[in-house]
Amino acid sequence: MSLSNVPARLFINNEWVAPVDDAKEAVINPADEEVLGYAPVGSEADVNDAISCAKNAFDNGPWPQMSMQERVVVMQKMHDFFVENKARVIELIVKEAGCIQMLADFMQFEIPMKHARQLMVDALRVESKLTPIEIVPGLEGKTLGTSETSYMPRGVVAAITPYNFPFFLNLAKVFHALLMGNTCVLKPSPYTPFQALIFGEAALACGLPTGVLNVVTGDIAAGEQLTKDKRVDMVSFTGSDKVGSLIMAQGAPGLKKMHLELGGKSALIIRPDADMPKALFTALLNFTGHCGQGCALTTRILVANSVRKSFVEQLAAMTSAVKVGNPSDPSVQMGPLIRAQARQRVEDYVQIGLAGGAKLVAGGKRPAGLDKGFYHEATLFDDVDNKSRLAQEEIFGPVGAVIGFDTDEEAIALANDSEFGLGGGIFSADVGHAYEMARQIRTGTIAINGGANTMLSAAPFGGIKRSGIGREYGVDSLLEFAEARSISFHAG
């Protein structure tokens, strides 16, 4: 089955081109293992061409010199292209990433589109400013000195994205980079190439100048070339902490700007006075949503021991009732993992949990009757040791780990006892106390009683420790894609 005629070619210098060696690779649907289409596989020569074109567009093209208002007009047209092609994009999300339809529509399309609109608003708030005037003594008396602080684009940005939220993350990186006047080479996961190639269509539709946005697909070697090439000024990567660490090392000789949104093992704290139905639903969603393939999901569930028995019994029943199947079925609540090796990783961690003494209370195996596709049951463990691998390592699959605590101080210590620091949550009827607790938890984002019921578009998103470097969204995130410049002069 073809995917709505997305071109199966690389997008370089505003043209659809075949890879130099004409290599192609089958893209499969993780729900049924059927071939969706054949994507181009970029070689070293193709990546080199894309970087050269992006570099030329930055050095000699009009994009970096355009005003912010002019760039926003163009990016608004890109936004409008995706609105007009929403059905195509959602088809790509469901079939390439194995995402259920409701999540594909709301979380993987509408939320990033909302973010894009806010980024355009925030971009118009990036303005030059004068520094405070200084009185400067001289031979002929005193003069006044000041300077203008303005923001210039960094240059060529390599945007490297994963398979779990491909359209979402492609959109985020492209809008951040281009709004600030950079040029960009976008490299997606080989599992989800079509959700990046459609950006080539968008670039043509919105009138981006030649070479400003290039899309190359490929494997690890293509990504490594982007991170090492001296013509690339910044790398924006979303993925695992292990790969992020490698990318940081690869870019170090060139002192590239690194923007890394990495993994997590976030904690959800359930105090005894929590709204239990809401807390249960949130806990379930955070290890079953998109089959657990989300960096900020709160897969460590810290529950007060005084209510833990009842909480676990209810959560186990809810976990066992999750309908697993093909995401093209609107009644399905959880689709497949992306590939067989991802499912094998989940199965390995189930055995690690059992060997470590954790109690399996729901799931733990492949679902019956689904012989094709990379499915695994929603799985819940109780009595998990916070020091164990099950609690400390990112599984990236539908596995929740319940850990008991007796005091708030213990809960905070458990939450902070992690190499990661991306997301988090607290459920409590005492909102003020929950807020006090939240301020003590070392993480980039945290939600009280479910938070704002959306991912806020102007709030910075990102982590600390092994969860990354830098932030996305808001004015400050745009400035990560720019360099501050000071021009001094006499004020009088």
N, C-alpha and C positions, 0 to 999 in steps of 0.2 A: 504494500500500500504506500503510495506516495504521500508526502506531507504538504498538501496545498501548494505544490509547485514552487517551493523554496529552492532557489538556484543551488545546484550541487557543484558550485565552483567557489574559488576564493574571491574575496572582494579586495582588490588592491588598486589604489590610485583611481577610484571611481569606475573601475571596470571589473566585469566578471571574467576571471581568468582560470584556466585549468592549471593544476600544479605542474611544475616543471617536469616531473617524472610521471605525470598522469596517474598518480596513486589515488586509490579510492578505498573506502572501508565501509562495510555494512553497519548501519545504525539499527539496533534492534529495540523492539518494544519490550520493556522488562516485565510487562504483564503477561505476555503470551510467547515471547521469544521469536516473534515473527519479524522479518526484515522490513523496516519502515522505508528505507531508501539507502542510497550510497552517498556518503559525504566525501569531499576531497580531503586528502591528507597532505598538508603542507610540509615541504622539505626545508633544509637549511637555506637553499637558494630562494625559496618563496618567502621565508621569514626575512631574509636579507633584503629582498625587494620591498616588502611591506615597510620595514624600518627606513629604508632609503627614501621611499615616497613620503612617509610621515615626516622625516627630517627635512626634506625639501619643502614640504608644505609649511613647516614651521619657520624655516629660515627665509623663504622667499614668497610664501603665499599670503593672502590677505587676512586669514582667520585670526592670528595673534594680534593684528593691528586694529581689528574691528572693535567698536565700542561694545560694552556689555549689553546695551540695549539692542544693538544689531545682532549680537549672537543669540540673545534670548528670542528674538523673532524667528530665527532659523530653528532653534531647538523646540519652540512651540509647534512648529510645523512637524517636527519629528514626533512629538507627543501626539499630535492629531493623526498622524499616519497610523500609529499603533491603536488609537481609539477606533479608527475606521476598520482596522484589521483585527479587532479583538477576537473574533471567532477563530481566525487562523492561529493567533498566538496561543489561545487556550488549547486548541487541538495539539499544538506542538508540546505544550506543557504536560498534558495528560499522556500523550503517547511516547514522548521521549523520556520524560522524568518519572513516569508512573504515578503521577499525582492525581488524587481523587478530584472530581469536577468542582465540588464546592470550594476546596482549598485552592485549586487552580484559578478559579474566578476571583475569589476575594483576596486571598493572601498573596498569590503569585502574579496577579495582574492588577487588580484595583489598588492595592496598597502601594506597589512601586510607581504606578501612574500618579497617585496622590503625592508620593515623595517627589516625583519629577516636577510637578506643578509648584511645590513648595521650594524646591531648589532654584527654580527660575525666579521666584519672588525674593529668595535670600540673595541670589546673585546680584540683583539690582541694589542691594544694600551694601555691597562691597564698593566702597568709595575711597578716593584719596583724602588724606587729612593732613593738616598742618601740625607740626610739633609746637610745643610752647616756645614763645619768643624768648631769646636770651639777649641780655645787654652785654655787648662786647667792647671792652675798652681798647682804644687805639691811639696813635700819635696825634690824630686830628680830632680827638674827642671820642664819644661813645656812639657805636652803631648798634643796630638791631639785627639779629640773625635768627633764622628759622629754617625749616626744611619741610618738604612735602614727602609724606610716606604714601607710596602707591604699591600696587600689586601686579607683578608681571608673571605670565605663565612660565612653568618650569621647562617645558620643551616637549619631548616625545614621551608619552606615558604608555607603558606596557600594562594592559589590563588582563589579568589571568583569572578565569572564573571556574567554579566547580559545577557539578551536575545536579545538586539538590534543588537550588532555586535559580536556575540559569537565566531566565528572562529578567527576573528581579535584579540579580546582581550585574548582569550585562548593562541594564538600564542605569543602575546606580553609578557604575564606573564611567560609562560613556558621558552621562550628564555632568558629573563632577568635573571630569577632565576637560570636556569641550567648552562648557560654560566659562571656564577660567582661561580659555584661549589656547589650551594645549592641543596637540595632535595626538592621535591614539592608534595603537595596534591592539586589537581585541583578540585574545586567544581563549576559546572555550574548552571545556572538557570534551574529549573525544566521544563521550557517551551522549552528549547533548549539543551537537554542532549546529543544528538547524535553528535553534533559538538564538544563536549569534549571527548566522548568515543572513537572517531576516533584517538585521541592522544595516546590511548593505543596501537592501531595498529602501529602507527608511532614509539612509543618507542621500540616495538619489532623489527620493521624493521630496525631501525638505530643502534640497539645493545646497548641501554642504560643499564647500570648495574642494577641488581635487586633492586627494591625499590626506585630508584631515582625519578621516576614519577609515581604517583598514581592518579586515577580518581574515585571520588565518587560522585554520584548524591544523591539528597535528598532535604529536605525542609528547613525551617528556623532553625529548631533544629540542623540540620547537620552543617549549617554555624556557628551557635552560639558555637557549640562544638569546631570547628576549631579555633575560635577567643579566646576562653577561655583556651584551653588546654596549660599547662605550657611547653609541649614539642615542641610547635610551637613557633618559634623565630621571625617570621615576618608575617604580614598579608598584602597582596596586593589585594585591593578590588576596583572594579569599579561598581558604582551604584548611587543611589540617596544620597543627602546630609543627609537626615533623617536617612537612614540605616547606612551611613558612621559614623554618630555621635554615633549611638548605638554600632557599631563595635569598635570604639575608646574607648568607656566606658568599653566594655567587655574585651578588651585587656589591659586596664590600670593596673589592679592589678599585671600582670606579666611584666609590662613595655616593652611590645612587640614593635618592630619597626613597624610603621604604614606607609603604602604607599596607599594613597586614591585618586582615580580619580573620582570626584563626578559630580554633576549636574551643570547646567548653565542657564542663561537667558541673553544671549549675545546680544550686540547691534550692528547693522549695520547702520553706519552714511552715509547719502546721501547728499552731499553738492550740491549747485545749479549748479556747473560747472561739475557735474559728467557725465560720459558716460552713458546716461540713458538706452539704450538697455541692456548693460552689467550689470548695476546696477539692473535693473528689473529682469533679468534672475537669478542673484545671490540671490536677495531677495526671489524670488519664490522658488528656489531650497532649501533655508535654512529653510523653514517651511513645504515643501512638501516632501523633500528627505527622503526616508524610513519612510514615513508617519509622519514626525516630530519627530521620535524616535532617537534623537541624542543629546548628552550632549553639544556639542560645537556649535550647530546650532544658527544662529543669528535671533532669532524669534522676537526680539524687533527691529523694523525698524524705525530709526530716520530720518525723511525727512525734509529738509529745507522747511519752509512754502511757500516760493516764488514759489516752483515747486511742492508742495505736491498735489494739486488738480489733475493735469495732471498725476502725478506719480501714485496716488491711482487709478484713473480711468483705467489706462493701466494695473496695477498690478491686479486689480479686474477682468478684462476681462481675463487675463492670468490664474488667479486662477480658474475661472469658467470653463476654457477649459481643465483643467488637467483631463486626462483620468484615472479613478479609476477602479480597477478590479483585477482579479486573476493575480498574478505576473508571472505565467507560460506563460502568453500571452506576447510576446515580445513588443507588441504595447502599453501595459499598462505603465503609467507613475507614478502611486502611488498605492501601495498595501494596505493591511489591517493593522490595529493595531494588537498587539500580542494576546489580549484576550478581552472578553466582558467587563471586568472591566476597561481596558484601554480605550475602546471606551466610556464607561460611564463617565469616568473622563473628557474626551474631551467635552462630551455633558454638563456636569456640568459647565465647564469653559465657554462654550458658554453662558449659562444662567447667569453666574457671570458677564461676559462682558456686556451683555445687561442690567442687573440690575444696573451696575455701570455707565451707560451712554455712553458706547462705541457704535460706529455705525457699524453695520454688513453690509459689502459691497459685500461679496461673501461667498457662502457655508453656513455652520451652521447646517447641518443636515445629516442624513444618505442618501447615494445616492439611487435613485430609481432603482429597478430591481436587486439588489444584496441582496437577502434574506438570503443567507448563507455567513458566513464570517464576520469579525469584521471591517467593512468599515465605514469611515466617509468622508464627502466631505472636500476637501481643503477649508480652511476657513480664511477669512481676515476681520479684524476690523480696522476702522479708528477712529480718535478722542479719542485715548486711553490715559488715565491719567497715567503717569509714576508711580504714587503712588498706583495705583490700583492693585488688585490681578492678573488681567490679564497680567499686565506688570511685576510684581515682582515674580510670582511663576512659577516654571517649570511645564509646562503642559504635555510635552512629547507626543505631538500629532500635527496634521497638522493645527496649528493656528498661524497666523501672526498678530502682533499688531503694527499699525502705530502710531507714536508719532511725532508731529510737533516741530520744533525749529526755532528760528530766528537768532541766532548767533552761531559761533563755540564754544564759551565759554559755552553757554547753552547746546550744544550737548555733550560736554565733561562731564559736570556736570550730565546730564541725564544718559549718559552711565555708569558713576561711581556710580550713585545712585541705587545700587543693592547689595544684600547680596552675589551675585555670582561674579566670575571673571575668567571665563574660556576662552572664545573666543571673537571675535569682528572683525569689518571691517570698512573701510572708502573708499568711492568712491569720487574722486576729480581729476580734470585735473591738479591741482597744487600738484604734488607729494611731493615736499619738504614740503609744508604746511601740507599735510596729515601726513607726517612722524612726524612733530612736534606735531601734535595732538595725534598721536598714542602713543608717548612717555608719554603723560599725562593721558592715560587711564589705569586704574588699572585692568589688565587682563593678563593671562598667555600667550595667543597668540593673534595676531591681523594681519589681512591681508589688504594690501593697493591695491585697484583696483583688487580685486580677488586673490591677493597673487601670489604664484608660480605656480598656476594651478595644484598643486599636494600637498599631505601632505608630506613635506620634511622628509626624513628618519633620518637625523642626527640632526634635530632641536628638542630641548626639548619640550615636550607636557605636559601640566598640568595647574592647576589653583591656584588661591589664594582665600582668604576668604572662603566661604562655598563650593567652587569648588574643594577643595582638598588639599592634602599635598604630595609633591614630584613630580617628573617628570618621563616621559617615553621617551626613545630614546636618543641617544648620549652617550658619555663616562660617563658623570655625572650621567645619569640615571642608568647605570650599577653599579656604585659605591654605589647607594642606596641599592643594594642587597649584599653589602659587608661591612666588618668592616676594618678600617685602623688599622694596627699594626706597632708598632715601636720597633726595636731591636737595642740597642745601643752597641757600642764597641769602643776600641781604634783604632784610624786610624794611630797612629804612636807615 
